[in-house]
Amino acid sequence: MIIILTPIIAVVLDNLSTHSPAALYQTFPPAEARRLVKRLEFHYTPKHGSWLNMAELEFAILSRQCLGRRLPDPTGLQREIAAWEAERNRIRAKAHWHFTTTQARSKLRRLYPA
C-alpha cells in the first residue's frame, strides 16, 4: 500500500476580511481554489496581537539589513540569513516599544476593565 501525503502549508494571517479561503475562489477557477484550500491550514492572529507587530518589524529589519541586495542562489540566501540571525541573537536585539502599559490602559479602556 502506498500513501502519498500532500504537505500542508500553515498560513498565519491577520483578521482582515480578504484573508480567507473565499478569496481564493474569487481569484482562481473553482477546481484550482479547492486544490489550494486543501493544502492550506489557516491560523488567524488575535485582533490585538502585538506579537504580529514584532514579527513584521523583524522581517522589515531583515529586509533592510540583509536582503536589500541581490544574492546569487538559495544557498547564499540561507547563509546570509543565518549570519544575520546569529548577529541579532548575539546582540540580543529587542523591540523598543514606545507605547507604554499606562498609555495602553488609557487608550484601550474597554479592553482593560477596572
NORNORQUI-V315198 format. One record per residue. N is the residue number from 1. SS is DSSP state (H for helix, E for strand, L for the rest). PHI is phi in degrees with one decimal (999 if undefined). BURIAL is # if it has 24 or more other C-alpha atoms within 12 Angstrom, else .. Layout:
n=N ss=SS phi=PHI burial=BURIAL
n=N ss=SS phi=PHI burial=BURIAL
//
This chain:
n=1 ss=L phi=999 burial=.
n=2 ss=L phi=-110.7 burial=.
n=3 ss=L phi=-114.4 burial=.
n=4 ss=L phi=-104.6 burial=.
n=5 ss=L phi=-96.4 burial=.
n=6 ss=L phi=-87.7 burial=.
n=7 ss=L phi=-63.5 burial=.
n=8 ss=L phi=-96.2 burial=.
n=9 ss=E phi=-104.1 burial=.
n=10 ss=E phi=-82.9 burial=.
n=11 ss=E phi=-115.2 burial=.
n=12 ss=E phi=-99.2 burial=.
n=13 ss=E phi=-134.7 burial=#
n=14 ss=L phi=-83.8 burial=.
n=15 ss=L phi=-89.7 burial=.
n=16 ss=L phi=-64.5 burial=.
n=17 ss=L phi=-61.5 burial=.
n=18 ss=L phi=-78.5 burial=.
n=19 ss=L phi=-91.4 burial=.
n=20 ss=L phi=-154.1 burial=#
n=21 ss=H phi=-57.7 burial=#
n=22 ss=H phi=-59.0 burial=.
n=23 ss=H phi=-63.2 burial=.
n=24 ss=H phi=-66.8 burial=.
n=25 ss=H phi=-70.8 burial=.
n=26 ss=H phi=-79.9 burial=.
n=27 ss=H phi=-97.3 burial=.
n=28 ss=L phi=-115.8 burial=.
n=29 ss=L phi=-61.1 burial=.
n=30 ss=H phi=-51.8 burial=.
n=31 ss=H phi=-63.3 burial=.
n=32 ss=H phi=-68.6 burial=.
n=33 ss=H phi=-60.9 burial=.
n=34 ss=H phi=-62.6 burial=.
n=35 ss=H phi=-60.9 burial=.
n=36 ss=H phi=-68.2 burial=#
n=37 ss=H phi=-59.9 burial=.
n=38 ss=H phi=-64.8 burial=.
n=39 ss=H phi=-93.7 burial=.
n=40 ss=E phi=-106.0 burial=.
n=41 ss=E phi=-121.6 burial=.
n=42 ss=E phi=-86.3 burial=.
n=43 ss=E phi=-126.3 burial=.
n=44 ss=E phi=-95.6 burial=.
n=45 ss=L phi=-81.0 burial=.
n=46 ss=L phi=-60.9 burial=.
n=47 ss=L phi=-60.7 burial=.
n=48 ss=L phi=-114.4 burial=.
n=49 ss=L phi=-84.3 burial=.
n=50 ss=H phi=-67.3 burial=.
n=51 ss=H phi=-63.4 burial=.
n=52 ss=H phi=-66.2 burial=.
n=53 ss=H phi=-60.0 burial=.
n=54 ss=H phi=-64.6 burial=.
n=55 ss=H phi=-63.9 burial=.
n=56 ss=H phi=-63.0 burial=.
n=57 ss=H phi=-61.5 burial=.
n=58 ss=H phi=-64.5 burial=.
n=59 ss=H phi=-65.5 burial=.
n=60 ss=H phi=-64.3 burial=.
n=61 ss=H phi=-66.6 burial=.
n=62 ss=H phi=-57.5 burial=.
n=63 ss=H phi=-62.0 burial=.
n=64 ss=H phi=-70.8 burial=.
n=65 ss=H phi=-87.6 burial=.
n=66 ss=L phi=-125.8 burial=#
n=67 ss=L phi=-101.8 burial=.
n=68 ss=L phi=-79.0 burial=.
n=69 ss=L phi=-147.2 burial=.
n=70 ss=L phi=-80.1 burial=.
n=71 ss=L phi=-112.0 burial=.
n=72 ss=L phi=-66.7 burial=.
n=73 ss=L phi=-160.0 burial=.
n=74 ss=H phi=-59.7 burial=.
n=75 ss=H phi=-65.6 burial=.
n=76 ss=H phi=-63.8 burial=.
n=77 ss=H phi=-61.3 burial=.
n=78 ss=H phi=-60.6 burial=.
n=79 ss=H phi=-63.8 burial=.
n=80 ss=H phi=-65.3 burial=#
n=81 ss=H phi=-65.2 burial=#
n=82 ss=H phi=-61.9 burial=.
n=83 ss=H phi=-65.7 burial=.
n=84 ss=H phi=-62.3 burial=#
n=85 ss=H phi=-62.1 burial=.
n=86 ss=H phi=-60.8 burial=.
n=87 ss=H phi=-67.4 burial=.
n=88 ss=H phi=-60.3 burial=.
n=89 ss=H phi=-70.0 burial=.
n=90 ss=H phi=-61.0 burial=.
n=91 ss=L phi=-85.9 burial=.
n=92 ss=L phi=53.8 burial=.
n=93 ss=L phi=-60.1 burial=.
n=94 ss=L phi=-132.0 burial=.
n=95 ss=L phi=-78.9 burial=.
n=96 ss=L phi=-105.8 burial=.
n=97 ss=L phi=-82.1 burial=.
n=98 ss=L phi=-102.3 burial=.
n=99 ss=L phi=-101.8 burial=.
n=100 ss=L phi=-81.9 burial=.
n=101 ss=H phi=-60.8 burial=.
n=102 ss=H phi=-61.9 burial=.
n=103 ss=H phi=-63.3 burial=.
n=104 ss=H phi=-62.7 burial=.
n=105 ss=H phi=-64.6 burial=.
n=106 ss=H phi=-74.0 burial=.
n=107 ss=H phi=-72.3 burial=.
n=108 ss=L phi=-111.3 burial=.
n=109 ss=H phi=-49.2 burial=.
n=110 ss=H phi=-66.6 burial=.
n=111 ss=H phi=-89.8 burial=.
n=112 ss=L phi=-119.0 burial=.
n=113 ss=L phi=-64.7 burial=.
n=114 ss=L phi=-72.3 burial=.
//
